[in-house]
Amino acid sequence: MEVEQTRQSLTGLIGDLQTFLELSFHGNNLSMRDWIRDTINRLDSRCWIIRNCEETNCPAYRNECGRCWLIAGTMCGGEVQGKFADKYNSCTECEVYRQAINSDPVSELRELVIALVHSLRMREEELRETRSELKVLSGLLPICVSCKKIRDDKGYWTQLETYIHRHSEAQFTHGICLDCIEKLYPGVMDRQQNSDDK
């Protein structure tokens, strides 16, 4: 009986994985979200009940899914636990996680798959955000031929350095090229060269 139940659980998990793989090839975000909603069974265990926690500002508090180990910024032990990737390993040692998998290897395998899908979706979102930020600096940028200010999408003219700093992680430091030294300070380079020759 127990072997048959394990076999059915594994068969169900394999079917879920095959569907997920197919969606990852051809699906869109909506179909992927639907798959996650349908596949991830709700857990009866609730971390705030099991640990007698009263941190009502914790993102896991009253969360319907019941998987506090997938939620960034939980308040375990009274302090913020950080990002999903930073806290996941310690969460899998927690009594809440252990109670949820109930020493069942199939349940643990399902939770590992759910964590993997969650991690991949978070990475996908990070890449999407990075890509949208990079798009800001692609294409044509209207630049003044005289002062080199850039016109933004609202029609305002902004210093080149300010525009690039706002739309990227680039930072500027200032110097002066040899051509501009000669143009702005005629003879300085000649005097410098003469003093170097002595």
N, C-alpha and C positions, 0 to 999 in steps of 0.2 A: 504493500500500500504506500509506504513512504517513498520507495524507489519510483513508483509510478507518479506520485505527486511531484517529486523532484524533476522527473522527466518532463512532465507537463509545464512546470515552471520554466525550465530551460528552453523548451520549445516556444513558449510565449515570449521569452526574452530574445531568442533568435529571430522570431518574427518581427518584434519591435525594432531590432537592429537592422534587419533587412529593409524595413520601411524607412527608417532613418537614413540609411545609406542611399536609397533611391531618392528621397527628398533632398539630400545634400547634393545629388547630381543635377536634379531637374526642378526642385521645388523652389518656392519663394519664401520670404519671411513669414507670411501669414500661414502657409501650410506647415512650416516648421514649428511655429508657435502652437498650432492646433495639435501637431503630433506630440509635442512636449506636454501639453495639457492633458491629452488623452492617455499618454503612456505613464506619466508620473502619477502613481497612485498616491492619494493623500494618506499621510501617516496619522495615526491616532496619538502618538507621543508628541507632547508639546514641551519644549525646553523650559518655559517659564513655570509650568506645573511641576515637572520632574525636579527642577532645581529650586523650586519655591522662590522664584525671582520676581522682584517687583519693579524692575527697570522698564517702566512703561514707555520710555523714549527709545527703547531698543527696537531696531527694525524687525527683529524676529518675534517681538511680542505680538500676540494675536495673529500671527501670519498663518494663512490657511494651509499652505503647503506642508508645514511642519519640519522642513529641512533647514534648520538654523545654520548648518554647516555650509550651505550654499549662499548664505546671505552675508554680504560685506558689512562691516561696521557694527557687528553685534556687541552687546555690552556684557559679555561673560566676565564674571568676577568683578563687576563694577567699573570696568574700563573698556574702551573701544578696542576691538580685536583686529581691525584693519581690513585689508582687501581679502577677497576669497582665496587667492593663491597663497597669501601669507599665513592664513589661519587654518587652512584645510587639514593639514597633517595633525595638528593638535586637536582639531575637532573630531577626527576619526578615533581618537583615544577617549573621548568624552562619554560619559554614561548615557547621554541622550542618543548619540549615534549608535552605541553598542546595543541599547535597548531596541532601537528601530530595526537593526538587522537581526537581532535575536539569535546570534550564533549560527545563522543559516547562510551557507556559502552562496546560494542562489540570490538571496536578498542582498548580500554584500556585493555580489557581481552586478546586480541591477543598480545599486547605489553608485558603484564605480562608473558604470556607463552613464548614469544621470550626471555625475560630477564631470565626466569627460565632455559630454554634450554642453553642459553649462559653461565649462571653461572655453570650449571652442566658440560658443556664441559670444562670450565676453571678448575674446580675441578678435572675432569678426567685427564686433561693434567698435573696438579700439581702432582697428584698421580702417573702418568706414569713417570714423571721426578724423583720423589722420589724413585720409584721402581728401576729405572735404576741406580740411585746412590747407592742404597743398594746392587744391584747385584755386584758391584765392590768388595765388601767385603765378598761375598759368594764364595763358592767353595774352591779349594786348593790354598794356598799361599805358594810358595817356600820360605823357610826360612833357612838361614845358621845355621848349628848346633853349630858353634863356636861363631860367633859374633852376631847372631840373626838379621842380615839384611835380608830384603825381596827383592826378585827379581821381578821387575815389568814386565808388558807385553812387554816392549821394551828390556828386558834383563839387565837392570841396577839394581845394588844392592843399596838399600836405607835403612837408619836407620828405624827400626820398628816404632818409634814415628813419623817420618817424613811421612812415607807411610800412616799410619792410619790417621794422621792429614789432608793429601791431599785428602783422599778418604772418609772422614766422617766429622762430625762436632765435633768430640772428640778433646779435648785439654789435654795436659799432664802437670803434675807438678812432680817434682822429689823428691824422698826421698830415704831412704836406709833401707832395711830390716835387721832384727837381724842377720840372717845367713851371709849376706855380711859384716856387721860391724865386726863380729867375724873373717871372712876370711881376710878382708882387714886391719883391725886394731886389731890384736890379743891382748887380755888382756884389751882392753878398757872397755868392758862390765863388766869384773871382777872388775876393778878399780871403775867403776860407782856403781856397786852393793855394794862394800866395803864402799864407801863414803855415800851411802844411808843408810847403816846399822848403821853408827855412830851417 
